[in-house]
Amino acid sequence: MSDMNQGMIRTAVLMGVLSLCAIMICLFIDPLASLVTLCLSTATITLFFLFTSRRNKRITTLCEQIDIALYADKVLNTLPFNDDNDLITLQNKIKTLTLKLHKQSLFLQSDKKSLKEFITEISRQLRIPFTSLNIVTSFLATGSLSPERHAELIDELNTLLTRTNWLITTLLKISRLDTGTAILRQDPIPVPALVEKATKPLAMLLKNKDVSLHSEGDADTSFCGDLAWSAEAVSNILKSILEYAENSRIDITYTQNTTFTQILITEDGKGFDRARVSQLFGTSQHNRTVHDLSFNTALTLSRRIITYQNGIILVDTLKSGGCRFTIKFYH
């Protein structure tokens, strides 16, 4: 504010000097003219001081509001500057800027909270496989195991390490979807191509489980999304079914209408326990083993991928036995 006051004083001094020169010139011409000039100059300088002082007070108030907006993390209040278009324009620009800063601050706080929750979730979920790893390694450390038991524990250790590595990778994918850092394409996806891509890696597992897989639907059925991510979602669902299925059949049917594209995945074997259906899409405290945790995390990732692409997924057990997953991608 001191710079504005100094500028005002310099302007007033300059106006005074010019007024004095005008008065002196008018004095030689006509004394009455010099008196009129003196009155006009005095009035002009007075009005200048009043107007400038009033504007400086408004600018000071605006600066105080800016400090509150910046340091108290609040949105700039609108001040009554209706008679000063320049200050109104300046205030609106600053208000827009502080509003953007406020939104960015809220976003950063939310992002920080999400990161904290994700780290907590990672720590909680990894506790289960690490506990199992510690138990196996403690058995191996005894040194009094038979060669057969030693080989069994080594196999179990390798299985646990593989599942733990997969679990970490899957959790990171879920976090990328939750935080919006994953970039999913929006391309037309033919559903037959999606089914082929999702089922191709499962050929050996299907054979070992003696499960037959059949797909049926219009070849033109499609939706907009990311083929790679969508294939992973469908593949995880099929893997989850195959955890329980044996000597059964899986049918994949797909249809399309003006509202959505639907994919039904039905298995006619054992299916899931009806009481457990509500826990399938989540990583809750009910997961007591690495198997349960991996199973639920895979389905959680599938739901995240489908939801991210404007879709929904439902699951239910059938009265005749087996289960059915319903996937809908809305257009």
C-alpha positions as CSV (number, residue, x, y, z in Angstrom):
1,M,0.0,0.0,0.0
2,S,3.0,2.4,0.6
3,D,3.9,2.3,-3.1
4,M,0.3,3.4,-4.0
5,N,0.4,6.2,-1.4
6,Q,3.8,7.5,-2.7
7,G,2.4,7.4,-6.3
8,M,-0.7,9.4,-5.1
9,I,1.6,12.0,-3.4
10,R,3.7,12.4,-6.5
11,T,0.6,12.8,-8.7
12,A,-0.8,15.4,-6.3
13,V,2.5,17.3,-6.2
14,L,2.6,17.4,-10.0
15,M,-1.0,18.6,-10.1
16,G,-0.2,21.3,-7.6
17,V,2.8,22.5,-9.6
18,L,0.8,22.6,-12.8
19,S,-2.0,24.4,-11.0
20,L,0.4,27.0,-9.5
21,C,1.9,27.6,-12.9
22,A,-1.6,28.1,-14.4
23,I,-2.5,30.5,-11.6
24,M,0.6,32.6,-12.1
25,I,0.0,32.9,-15.8
26,C,-3.7,33.9,-15.2
27,L,-2.5,36.4,-12.6
28,F,-0.7,38.4,-15.3
29,I,-3.7,38.2,-17.7
30,D,-6.6,38.7,-15.3
31,P,-6.7,38.5,-11.4
32,L,-10.2,37.2,-11.6
33,A,-9.2,34.4,-13.9
34,S,-6.4,33.4,-11.5
35,L,-8.9,33.2,-8.6
36,V,-11.2,31.0,-10.7
37,T,-8.2,28.8,-11.6
38,L,-7.2,28.5,-7.9
39,C,-10.7,27.4,-7.0
40,L,-10.9,24.8,-9.8
41,S,-7.4,23.5,-9.1
42,T,-8.2,23.1,-5.4
43,A,-11.5,21.3,-6.2
44,T,-9.7,19.0,-8.7
45,I,-6.9,18.1,-6.3
46,T,-9.4,17.5,-3.5
47,L,-11.6,15.3,-5.6
48,F,-8.5,13.4,-6.8
49,F,-7.5,12.8,-3.2
50,L,-11.0,11.6,-2.2
51,F,-11.3,9.3,-5.2
52,T,-7.8,7.9,-4.9
53,S,-8.2,7.4,-1.1
54,R,-11.5,5.6,-1.6
55,R,-10.0,3.3,-4.3
56,N,-6.9,2.6,-2.1
57,K,-9.2,1.5,0.7
58,R,-11.0,-0.8,-1.6
59,I,-7.8,-2.3,-2.9
60,T,-6.6,-2.8,0.6
61,T,-9.9,-4.6,1.5
62,L,-9.5,-6.7,-1.7
63,C,-5.9,-7.6,-0.7
64,E,-7.1,-8.7,2.8
65,Q,-9.7,-10.9,1.2
66,I,-7.1,-12.4,-1.0
67,D,-4.9,-13.2,2.0
68,I,-7.9,-14.9,3.7
69,A,-8.6,-16.9,0.5
70,L,-5.0,-18.0,0.2
71,Y,-4.0,-18.7,3.8
72,A,-7.4,-19.7,5.3
73,D,-8.3,-21.8,2.2
74,K,-11.6,-20.1,1.6
75,V,-13.3,-18.7,-1.6
76,L,-13.0,-15.0,-2.2
77,N,-16.0,-13.0,-1.0
78,T,-17.7,-10.7,-3.5
79,L,-17.2,-7.0,-2.5
80,P,-19.5,-4.1,-3.5
81,F,-17.5,-2.4,-6.2
82,N,-20.5,-1.7,-8.4
83,D,-19.3,1.8,-9.4
84,D,-15.8,0.8,-10.4
85,N,-15.6,-1.4,-13.4
86,D,-11.9,-1.9,-13.2
87,L,-12.0,-3.2,-9.7
88,I,-15.1,-5.4,-10.5
89,T,-13.1,-7.0,-13.4
90,L,-10.0,-7.5,-11.2
91,Q,-12.1,-9.0,-8.4
92,N,-13.8,-11.4,-10.7
93,K,-10.5,-12.6,-12.2
94,I,-9.0,-13.1,-8.7
95,K,-12.2,-14.9,-7.5
96,T,-11.9,-17.3,-10.4
97,L,-8.3,-17.9,-9.6
98,T,-8.9,-18.5,-5.9
99,L,-11.9,-20.8,-6.7
100,K,-9.6,-22.9,-8.9
101,L,-6.9,-23.0,-6.1
102,H,-9.6,-24.0,-3.6
103,K,-10.8,-26.8,-5.8
104,Q,-7.3,-28.0,-6.4
105,S,-6.6,-27.9,-2.6
106,L,-9.7,-30.0,-2.0
107,F,-8.7,-32.5,-4.7
108,L,-5.2,-32.8,-3.2
109,Q,-6.7,-33.5,0.2
110,S,-9.0,-36.1,-1.2
111,D,-6.1,-37.7,-3.2
112,K,-4.0,-37.7,0.0
113,K,-6.8,-39.4,1.9
114,S,-7.3,-42.0,-0.9
115,L,-3.6,-42.7,-0.9
116,K,-3.6,-43.2,2.9
117,E,-6.6,-45.6,2.6
118,F,-5.0,-47.5,-0.2
119,I,-1.7,-48.0,1.7
120,T,-3.7,-49.1,4.7
121,E,-5.6,-51.6,2.5
122,I,-2.4,-52.9,0.9
123,S,-0.9,-53.4,4.4
124,R,-4.0,-55.2,5.7
125,Q,-4.3,-57.5,2.7
126,L,-0.6,-58.4,2.5
127,R,-0.6,-59.5,6.1
128,I,-2.5,-62.7,5.2
129,P,0.0,-64.0,2.6
130,F,3.0,-62.9,4.5
131,T,1.7,-64.7,7.6
132,S,1.4,-67.9,5.5
133,L,4.9,-67.3,4.1
134,N,6.3,-67.0,7.6
135,I,4.7,-70.2,8.7
136,V,6.1,-72.1,5.8
137,T,9.6,-70.7,6.2
138,S,9.5,-71.5,9.9
139,F,8.7,-75.2,9.1
140,L,11.6,-75.2,6.6
141,A,14.0,-73.8,9.1
142,T,13.5,-76.7,11.5
143,G,15.8,-78.9,9.5
144,S,14.2,-82.1,10.6
145,L,11.9,-82.6,7.7
146,S,11.7,-85.6,5.4
147,P,12.6,-85.0,1.8
148,E,9.0,-85.5,0.7
149,R,7.7,-82.9,3.3
150,H,10.6,-80.5,2.4
151,A,9.6,-80.7,-1.3
152,E,5.9,-80.1,-0.4
153,L,6.8,-77.0,1.6
154,I,9.0,-75.7,-1.2
155,D,6.1,-76.1,-3.7
156,E,3.7,-74.4,-1.2
157,L,6.2,-71.6,-0.8
158,N,6.5,-71.1,-4.6
159,T,2.7,-71.1,-4.8
160,L,2.4,-68.5,-2.1
161,L,5.0,-66.3,-3.7
162,T,3.3,-66.5,-7.0
163,R,-0.1,-65.6,-5.5
164,T,1.4,-62.7,-3.5
165,N,3.1,-61.3,-6.6
166,W,-0.2,-61.5,-8.5
167,L,-2.1,-60.0,-5.6
168,I,0.2,-56.9,-5.4
169,T,0.0,-56.4,-9.2
170,T,-3.8,-56.7,-9.0
171,L,-4.1,-54.2,-6.1
172,L,-1.9,-51.7,-8.0
173,K,-4.3,-52.0,-11.0
174,I,-7.3,-51.4,-8.7
175,S,-5.5,-48.3,-7.3
176,R,-4.9,-47.0,-10.8
177,L,-8.6,-47.3,-11.6
178,D,-9.7,-45.8,-8.3
179,T,-7.3,-42.8,-8.6
180,G,-8.1,-42.2,-12.3
181,T,-4.5,-42.7,-13.5
182,A,-5.3,-45.7,-15.7
183,I,-6.1,-44.7,-19.2
184,L,-8.7,-47.0,-20.8
185,R,-9.4,-46.7,-24.5
186,Q,-12.9,-46.1,-25.9
187,D,-12.9,-48.3,-29.0
188,P,-15.7,-50.4,-30.5
189,I,-15.2,-54.0,-29.1
190,P,-16.8,-57.0,-30.8
191,V,-17.9,-59.2,-28.0
192,P,-16.9,-62.4,-29.9
193,A,-13.3,-61.1,-30.0
194,L,-13.5,-60.2,-26.3
195,V,-14.6,-63.7,-25.4
196,E,-11.9,-65.3,-27.5
197,K,-9.2,-63.1,-25.9
198,A,-10.5,-63.7,-22.4
199,T,-10.8,-67.5,-22.7
200,K,-7.7,-68.3,-24.7
201,P,-5.3,-68.3,-21.7
202,L,-7.7,-70.6,-19.8
203,A,-7.6,-73.5,-22.3
204,M,-5.3,-75.7,-20.1
205,L,-7.2,-74.9,-16.9
206,L,-10.5,-75.8,-18.6
207,K,-9.1,-79.1,-19.7
208,N,-7.7,-79.9,-16.3
209,K,-11.0,-79.1,-14.7
210,D,-12.9,-81.1,-17.3
211,V,-15.1,-78.0,-18.0
212,S,-16.5,-77.3,-21.4
213,L,-17.0,-73.7,-22.5
214,H,-19.6,-72.6,-25.1
215,S,-20.3,-69.1,-26.4
216,E,-23.3,-67.9,-28.3
217,G,-24.6,-64.6,-29.7
218,D,-24.8,-62.3,-32.6
219,A,-21.5,-61.7,-34.3
220,D,-22.2,-58.0,-34.5
221,T,-22.7,-57.5,-30.8
222,S,-20.3,-54.9,-29.5
223,F,-19.8,-52.0,-27.0
224,C,-17.3,-49.2,-26.5
225,G,-14.4,-49.8,-24.2
226,D,-10.8,-51.1,-23.8
227,L,-10.3,-54.6,-25.2
228,A,-7.3,-55.5,-23.0
229,W,-8.8,-54.4,-19.7
230,S,-12.2,-55.8,-20.6
231,A,-10.7,-59.2,-21.5
232,E,-8.9,-59.2,-18.1
233,A,-12.2,-58.5,-16.3
234,V,-14.0,-61.4,-18.1
235,S,-10.9,-63.7,-17.7
236,N,-10.9,-63.0,-13.9
237,I,-14.6,-63.9,-13.7
238,L,-14.0,-67.2,-15.5
239,K,-11.0,-68.0,-13.3
240,S,-13.1,-67.4,-10.2
241,I,-15.8,-69.8,-11.5
242,L,-13.1,-72.4,-12.3
243,E,-11.9,-72.3,-8.7
244,Y,-15.1,-74.2,-7.8
245,A,-16.2,-75.7,-11.1
246,E,-15.3,-79.3,-12.1
247,N,-16.9,-81.6,-14.6
248,S,-19.4,-78.9,-15.6
249,R,-20.2,-76.5,-18.4
250,I,-19.8,-72.7,-18.8
251,D,-22.0,-70.9,-21.2
252,I,-21.3,-67.3,-22.4
253,T,-24.2,-65.6,-24.2
254,Y,-24.3,-62.1,-25.4
255,T,-27.0,-59.8,-26.7
256,Q,-27.4,-56.1,-27.6
257,N,-30.2,-53.6,-27.7
258,T,-30.5,-49.8,-28.0
259,T,-29.7,-49.3,-24.3
260,F,-26.9,-51.8,-23.3
261,T,-24.8,-54.8,-24.4
262,Q,-25.3,-57.8,-22.1
263,I,-23.0,-60.7,-21.4
264,L,-24.2,-63.7,-19.4
265,I,-21.7,-66.1,-18.0
266,T,-23.5,-69.2,-16.6
267,E,-22.0,-72.3,-14.9
268,D,-24.1,-75.3,-14.2
269,G,-22.0,-77.1,-11.6
270,K,-21.4,-76.5,-7.9
271,G,-21.4,-72.7,-8.0
272,F,-20.9,-70.4,-5.0
273,D,-22.3,-70.7,-1.5
274,R,-25.4,-68.4,-1.5
275,A,-24.3,-66.8,1.8
276,R,-21.0,-65.8,0.3
277,V,-22.4,-64.1,-2.8
278,S,-22.6,-60.7,-1.0
279,Q,-18.9,-61.0,-0.2
280,L,-17.6,-61.8,-3.6
281,F,-16.8,-58.2,-4.7
282,G,-14.6,-57.1,-1.9
283,T,-11.5,-57.6,0.2
284,S,-13.1,-57.8,3.6
285,Q,-12.0,-59.3,6.9
286,H,-13.9,-62.5,6.0
287,N,-10.9,-63.5,3.8
288,R,-9.0,-65.8,6.0
289,T,-6.7,-67.4,3.4
290,V,-4.5,-66.3,0.5
291,H,-6.9,-68.3,-1.8
292,D,-9.9,-66.3,-0.6
293,L,-8.1,-63.0,-0.7
294,S,-6.9,-63.6,-4.3
295,F,-10.3,-64.9,-5.3
296,N,-12.1,-61.8,-4.1
297,T,-9.5,-59.3,-5.3
298,A,-9.8,-60.7,-8.8
299,L,-13.5,-60.1,-8.8
300,T,-13.0,-56.7,-7.3
301,L,-10.7,-55.8,-10.2
302,S,-13.3,-57.1,-12.7
303,R,-16.0,-54.9,-11.1
304,R,-13.8,-51.8,-11.1
305,I,-12.9,-52.3,-14.8
306,I,-16.6,-52.9,-15.8
307,T,-17.9,-49.9,-13.7
308,Y,-15.1,-47.7,-15.1
309,Q,-16.5,-48.4,-18.6
310,N,-20.1,-47.4,-17.8
311,G,-21.1,-51.0,-16.9
312,I,-22.5,-53.0,-14.0
313,I,-21.9,-56.6,-12.9
314,L,-24.3,-58.8,-10.9
315,V,-23.9,-62.4,-9.6
316,D,-26.4,-64.9,-8.3
317,T,-26.7,-68.6,-7.6
318,L,-29.1,-70.7,-9.6
319,K,-31.8,-72.9,-8.0
320,S,-30.7,-75.7,-10.3
321,G,-27.1,-75.3,-9.1
322,G,-24.3,-73.3,-10.4
323,C,-24.0,-69.5,-10.7
324,R,-24.6,-66.7,-13.2
325,F,-22.7,-63.4,-13.8
326,T,-24.6,-60.7,-15.6
327,I,-22.5,-57.9,-17.2
328,K,-24.1,-54.9,-18.8
329,F,-22.3,-52.1,-20.7
330,Y,-24.6,-49.2,-21.3
331,H,-24.3,-47.2,-24.5
